């Protein structure tokens, strides 16, 4: 097996983990924008909140991880509800939504520094997942392999939710024809609020799970937001399938790009984004969230 596992294989595996993390974050944002029409610049802030929760509650065991995930669900729901309330008066005013949520993000970033300090924090996974697994002649962190498995499960769950569940059908109906959905008795405003809350829960939970991969520190919220926006735009707003493909592509560019062309990964990503936007046909239009 050693001959088939090279340093670039390990790096590509890192790219898969990074891409699945970006997907978990971006899936919520792309649905929030594509379904609810809310342009939130505070999505990276939600990730950072989850990462700080993991750092604060981590105790080297499963208890800390479970507590962090439970707290992430609560904080995500509260954060999503707060964002939905903040942008409700700004419906159909995307620029105002951007400015309002950007202001919220700046305030939150300042509060994070006040509470947690300006130093980067590292988050250790539970001891049971803290070791490494031999892949050929190389060692790979067990936690990252576990995260890949959880990320793939999240992908399957999101696709099932959108395509197969009754709630997903309601969401798709509201997107396809809000007027008809309202005439059929569906509360379209409640559906949009629920989508924003669900996106918030996804982002904070991703932060709690992804903290050992991308730890909390000032500026991480901005980085995560930028990459999430790239995934949403390249993948197509409202498209879960497009977000998955774009996130995996961004993950590979950011990991293999650094390994192959140090210092040029950002330029490669920008060039790939420009190329994708130039040649990509529209596969996900408003009203088709999957």
C-alpha positions as CSV (number, residue, x, y, z in Angstrom):
1,X,0.0,0.0,0.0
2,X,2.9,2.3,0.7
3,X,3.6,2.8,-3.0
4,X,0.1,4.1,-3.6
5,X,0.2,6.6,-0.6
6,X,2.3,9.6,-1.3
7,X,2.6,13.0,0.5
8,X,0.2,14.4,-2.1
9,X,-2.3,11.6,-1.3
10,X,-2.2,12.7,2.3
11,X,-2.6,16.3,1.2
12,X,-5.5,15.4,-1.0
13,X,-7.2,13.6,1.9
14,X,-6.7,16.8,4.0
15,X,-8.4,18.6,1.1
16,X,-11.4,16.3,1.4
17,X,-11.7,17.0,5.1
18,X,-11.4,20.7,4.5
19,X,-13.9,20.6,1.6
20,X,-16.5,18.7,3.7
21,X,-16.0,21.2,6.5
22,X,-16.6,24.1,4.0
23,X,-19.6,22.3,2.7
24,X,-21.2,21.9,6.1
25,X,-20.8,25.6,6.7
26,X,-21.7,26.7,3.2
27,X,-24.7,24.5,2.7
28,X,-26.5,26.6,5.4
29,X,-25.5,29.8,3.8
30,X,-26.4,28.9,0.2
31,X,-29.9,27.8,1.3
32,X,-30.3,30.9,3.5
33,X,-29.5,33.1,0.4
34,X,-31.2,31.0,-2.2
35,X,-34.3,30.2,-0.2
36,X,-34.8,32.9,2.4
37,X,-33.2,35.7,0.3
38,X,-31.1,36.7,3.3
39,X,-27.5,37.9,2.5
40,X,-25.8,37.2,5.8
41,X,-22.2,38.4,6.3
42,X,-22.2,37.0,9.8
43,X,-22.0,33.3,8.8
44,X,-18.3,33.1,9.6
45,X,-19.1,34.6,13.0
46,X,-21.4,31.6,13.7
47,X,-18.6,29.2,12.8
48,X,-16.2,31.0,15.1
49,X,-18.7,30.9,17.9
50,X,-18.9,27.1,17.6
51,X,-15.1,26.8,17.5
52,X,-14.8,28.9,20.7
53,X,-17.5,26.7,22.3
54,X,-15.4,23.6,21.5
55,X,-12.3,25.2,22.9
56,X,-14.1,26.3,26.1
57,X,-15.8,23.0,26.8
58,X,-13.2,20.5,25.5
59,X,-12.0,18.3,28.3
60,X,-10.2,15.6,26.4
61,X,-13.2,13.2,26.6
62,X,-16.5,12.6,24.9
63,X,-18.3,14.7,27.5
64,X,-16.7,17.9,26.4
65,X,-17.5,17.1,22.7
66,X,-21.1,16.3,23.5
67,X,-21.5,19.4,25.6
68,X,-20.0,21.5,22.8
69,X,-22.3,20.1,20.2
70,X,-25.4,20.6,22.5
71,X,-24.3,24.1,23.2
72,X,-23.7,24.7,19.4
73,X,-27.3,23.7,18.6
74,X,-28.6,26.1,21.2
75,X,-26.3,29.0,20.2
76,X,-26.9,28.3,16.5
77,X,-30.7,28.4,17.0
78,X,-30.5,31.6,19.0
79,X,-28.0,33.2,16.5
80,X,-30.2,32.2,13.5
81,X,-33.3,33.6,15.2
82,X,-31.5,36.8,16.0
83,X,-30.3,37.2,12.4
84,X,-33.7,36.5,11.1
85,X,-35.2,39.1,13.3
86,X,-32.5,41.6,12.5
87,X,-33.0,41.3,8.7
88,X,-36.8,41.0,8.7
89,X,-37.4,44.7,8.3
90,X,-34.8,44.6,5.4
91,X,-36.7,42.1,3.2
92,X,-35.9,42.6,-0.5
93,X,-33.1,45.0,0.4
94,X,-30.0,42.9,-0.1
95,X,-27.4,45.7,0.3
96,X,-29.0,46.8,3.6
97,X,-28.9,43.2,4.7
98,X,-25.2,42.9,3.9
99,X,-24.4,46.1,5.8
100,X,-26.5,45.1,8.8
101,X,-25.1,41.6,9.1
102,X,-21.6,42.9,8.5
103,X,-22.0,45.3,11.4
104,X,-23.2,42.4,13.6
105,X,-20.1,40.4,12.5
106,X,-17.8,43.2,13.5
107,X,-19.4,43.6,16.9
108,X,-19.2,39.9,17.5
109,X,-15.6,39.7,16.4
110,X,-14.7,42.5,18.9
111,X,-16.6,40.7,21.7
112,X,-14.8,37.4,20.9
113,X,-11.4,39.1,21.4
114,X,-12.7,40.7,24.7
115,X,-13.9,37.4,26.1
116,X,-11.4,34.9,24.7
117,X,-8.4,37.0,24.0
118,X,-6.5,37.7,20.7
119,X,-4.3,34.6,20.8
120,X,-5.0,31.7,18.4
121,X,-6.5,28.7,20.4
122,X,-5.9,25.1,19.6
123,X,-8.6,22.5,20.3
124,X,-7.7,18.9,21.1
125,X,-10.1,16.2,20.0
126,X,-11.2,13.5,22.5
127,X,-8.4,11.3,23.6
128,X,-10.0,8.3,21.8
129,X,-9.6,10.2,18.5
130,X,-6.3,11.9,19.2
131,X,-4.0,9.4,17.7
132,X,-2.9,8.7,14.1
133,X,-3.6,5.8,11.8
134,X,-0.9,4.4,9.5
135,X,-1.6,4.9,5.8
136,X,1.3,3.3,4.0
137,X,4.5,5.0,5.2
138,X,2.6,8.0,6.6
139,X,0.5,8.8,9.7
140,X,-2.9,10.5,9.4
141,X,-4.9,12.0,12.3
142,X,-7.8,9.7,13.4
143,X,-9.9,12.7,14.2
144,X,-9.7,14.0,10.6
145,X,-10.7,10.6,9.3
146,X,-13.6,10.6,11.7
147,X,-14.6,14.1,10.5
148,X,-14.6,12.9,6.9
149,X,-17.0,10.2,7.9
150,X,-19.2,12.6,9.8
151,X,-19.0,15.0,6.8
152,X,-20.2,12.4,4.4
153,X,-23.0,11.5,6.7
154,X,-24.0,15.2,6.8
155,X,-24.0,15.3,3.0
156,X,-26.3,12.3,2.9
157,X,-28.6,13.8,5.6
158,X,-28.9,17.1,3.8
159,X,-29.7,15.6,0.5
160,X,-32.3,13.4,2.1
161,X,-33.8,16.3,4.0
162,X,-34.1,18.5,0.9
163,X,-35.2,15.8,-1.5
164,X,-37.2,13.3,0.6
165,X,-38.5,14.9,3.8
166,X,-41.9,16.6,4.1
167,X,-40.2,19.8,5.5
168,X,-37.8,19.8,2.5
169,X,-40.8,19.5,0.2
170,X,-42.4,22.6,1.9
171,X,-39.1,24.5,1.5
172,X,-38.9,23.7,-2.2
173,X,-42.6,24.7,-2.6
174,X,-42.0,28.0,-1.0
175,X,-39.0,28.7,-3.2
176,X,-40.7,27.5,-6.4
177,X,-43.8,29.7,-6.0
178,X,-44.2,31.7,-2.8
179,X,-47.6,33.0,-3.8
180,X,-49.0,29.6,-4.6
181,X,-47.5,28.2,-1.4
182,X,-49.1,30.9,0.7
183,X,-52.5,30.3,-1.1
184,X,-52.2,26.6,-0.1
185,X,-51.9,27.6,3.5
186,X,-48.2,27.5,4.0
187,X,-46.6,30.2,6.2
188,X,-43.9,31.3,3.9
189,X,-42.4,33.8,6.4
190,X,-42.1,31.0,9.0
191,X,-40.4,28.8,6.4
192,X,-37.9,31.4,5.6
193,X,-37.2,32.1,9.3
194,X,-36.8,28.3,9.9
195,X,-34.2,28.1,7.0
196,X,-32.2,31.0,8.6
197,X,-32.3,29.2,12.0
198,X,-31.3,25.9,10.5
199,X,-28.4,27.5,8.6
200,X,-27.2,29.0,11.9
201,X,-27.3,25.7,13.6
202,X,-25.3,24.1,10.8
203,X,-22.6,26.8,11.0
204,X,-22.2,26.7,14.7
205,X,-22.2,22.9,14.8
206,X,-19.6,22.9,12.0
207,X,-17.5,25.2,14.2
208,X,-17.7,22.8,17.2
209,X,-16.8,19.8,15.1
210,X,-14.2,21.5,12.9
211,X,-12.4,23.3,15.7
212,X,-9.6,20.7,15.8
213,X,-9.2,21.2,12.1
214,X,-9.5,25.0,11.9
215,X,-9.1,26.4,15.4
216,X,-10.6,29.6,16.8
217,X,-8.7,32.8,16.4
218,X,-9.4,36.4,15.3
219,X,-9.8,36.5,11.6
220,X,-11.0,32.9,11.2
221,X,-14.5,34.2,10.8
222,X,-13.6,36.4,7.8
223,X,-11.6,33.6,6.2
224,X,-14.5,31.1,6.6
225,X,-17.0,33.7,5.3
226,X,-14.9,34.4,2.2
227,X,-14.5,30.7,1.3
228,X,-18.2,30.1,2.0
229,X,-19.2,32.9,-0.3
230,X,-16.9,31.4,-3.0
231,X,-18.5,28.0,-2.6
232,X,-22.0,29.5,-2.7
233,X,-21.3,31.6,-5.8
234,X,-19.5,28.9,-7.8
235,X,-21.9,26.2,-6.7
236,X,-25.0,28.2,-7.4
237,X,-27.1,29.9,-4.8
238,X,-29.6,27.5,-3.3
239,X,-27.9,24.4,-4.7
240,X,-26.8,21.8,-2.2
241,X,-25.3,19.6,-5.0
242,X,-23.4,22.6,-6.4
243,X,-22.2,23.6,-2.9
244,X,-20.8,20.1,-2.4
245,X,-18.9,20.1,-5.7
246,X,-17.6,23.6,-5.2
247,X,-16.6,23.0,-1.5
248,X,-14.6,19.8,-2.5
249,X,-12.9,21.8,-5.3
250,X,-12.0,24.7,-3.0
251,X,-10.7,22.2,-0.4
252,X,-8.4,20.6,-2.9
253,X,-7.1,23.9,-4.3
254,X,-6.3,25.2,-0.8
255,X,-4.4,22.1,0.3
256,X,-2.8,20.8,-2.9
257,X,-2.3,24.3,-4.1
258,X,-0.2,25.2,-1.0
259,X,1.7,21.9,-1.3
260,X,2.5,22.2,-5.1
261,X,2.8,26.0,-5.4
262,X,3.4,27.6,-2.0
263,X,2.2,31.1,-1.7
264,X,0.0,30.9,-4.9
265,X,-3.0,29.0,-3.6
266,X,-5.1,32.2,-3.3
267,X,-4.3,33.1,-6.9
268,X,-5.1,29.6,-8.1
269,X,-8.4,29.8,-6.2
270,X,-9.3,33.1,-7.7
271,X,-8.4,31.9,-11.2
272,X,-10.4,28.7,-10.7
273,X,-13.4,30.7,-9.4
274,X,-13.2,33.0,-12.4
275,X,-13.1,30.1,-14.8
276,X,-15.9,28.3,-13.1
277,X,-18.1,31.4,-13.2
278,X,-17.2,31.9,-16.9
279,X,-18.0,28.5,-18.2
280,X,-20.5,27.1,-15.6
281,X,-24.0,26.7,-17.0
282,X,-26.8,27.4,-14.6
283,X,-27.7,24.2,-13.0
284,X,-29.4,25.6,-9.9
285,X,-31.9,28.4,-10.4
286,X,-33.8,30.1,-7.7
287,X,-36.6,27.8,-6.8
288,X,-34.4,24.7,-7.1
289,X,-32.6,24.5,-3.7
290,X,-31.2,21.0,-4.3
